[in-house]
Amino acid sequence: MLARAIHAALSLMPPEFSHQLGLKLLRAARPVRVADGRLRVRTRFGELSNPIGLAAGFDKTGAHLTGLAKMGFGYLVAGTFTREPREGNRKPRLVRLRDERALLNAMGFPNPGIEVGLRNLRKSGRSLPPVVVSVSGLKLEDIVYCYSRSQELASAIEVNVSSPNTPALREYLKGSAFKDLCHAVASVKKRPTYLKVPPPTQEVWDTVLSALKVWVDAGFEGVTAINTLMVRDGRLSTGFGGLSGRPLLELSMRAVSSVHGEFGDHLEVNAVGGVMTGRDVLELMLRGARTVQVYTALVYRGPYAVQELTRELVDEMNRAGYRNLEELPSFRAFGHT
Ligand SMILES: Cc1cc2nc3c(=O)[nH]c(=O)nc-3n(C[C@H](O)[C@H](O)[C@H](O)COP(=O)(O)O)c2cc1C
């Protein structure tokens, strides 16, 4: 009751303020139990208690993972971290679109830098589920530096070259720039690695699929689909930003089907984008996702979001006649190992 009342109060406060306050309050929260053997999934970065992951950008410091783990996630993505600390863009840079169950953001990667991020992770202790570290940077050498440093602590790494708030980043998805990135990262690689890709719009999707072919050939394990959709909006200080939440679901569904159809078992897919219910989770998994990450759903559904999502997922599985997730045809068809 108290947690729900606090969530209701937070949702009336300015979005960035309530985000930071919510993260602090989680420290004092009691852990939610999400124990159900039917939801266990094997991934290339380990076995998870359930397939729901915290999406990148929610904890940009790595200092709140212990609190976030109490929500019941199967795994957590920390970051995105860059080599040097960044302030990010000027405020306003986060807007709630309540009726659409969506957010607009133009954060611009505010983060304390990779070294502080990793120090925070080290302090988090042992009680965490697997942690994936998200890294990025404007210079190739900076991305490789962050990647390399993260491997000591992370179960896997997510390479983010798809944020709409740093448009120059997406140049990395193209032709020889992407080959250089793959080559440089592959030469230091020790952990399963996922490429975070933008939504499947007409302008970029062919480029993304070509990049993923290079990614697979270079020996990388997977993809996280999708990042936010770039939109123009005068309420953001920059005049444009990334749309997340419900309106993205159709695009994340399409992206997962496309990647799974094209690459099958060669690429493990973490789905993200617009997931609000357990039904969305099952639908994405039936299309080939191995895990499903959430961000905006946490803002609108509150501290019990993961527990509720997993309960709804079990209900949907029962209705569809699946005793556990490993029975899903999309898992069996490709004999996932
Ligand atoms: C405020 C905000 C900040 C974000 N920051 C990052 C980030 O630093 N790195 C990243 O890869 N994705 C970032 N994302 C994108 C999310 O990880 C996710 O891909 C996107 O929000 C779609 O999922 P959702 O509809 O569940 O929110 C951010 C999203 C939001 C709303």
The ligand as an ORCA input file, in Angstrom:
! r2SCAN-3c Opt
* xyz 0 1
  C      15.029      8.505    -20.055
  C      15.609      7.396    -20.895
  C      16.985      7.233    -20.946
  C      17.531      6.213    -21.720
  N      18.895      6.050    -21.746
  C      19.436      5.032    -22.460
  C      20.836      4.813    -22.449
  O      21.606      5.487    -21.761
  N      21.324      3.798    -23.217
  C      20.500      2.991    -23.981
  O      20.993      2.074    -24.655
  N      19.162      3.183    -23.987
  C      18.616      4.162    -23.250
  N      17.266      4.339    -23.247
  C      16.414      3.460    -24.083
  C      15.861      2.274    -23.300
  O      16.899      1.422    -22.859
  C      14.889      1.470    -24.204
  O      15.588      0.968    -25.317
  C      13.710      2.314    -24.688
  O      13.278      3.192    -23.691
  C      12.540      1.441    -25.141
  O      12.037      0.672    -24.066
  P      10.720      1.098    -23.229
  O       9.642      1.365    -24.235
  O      10.469     -0.085    -22.338
  O      11.076      2.313    -22.467
  C      16.692      5.344    -22.474
  C      15.304      5.509    -22.399
  C      14.743      6.518    -21.617
  C      13.243      6.664    -21.546
*
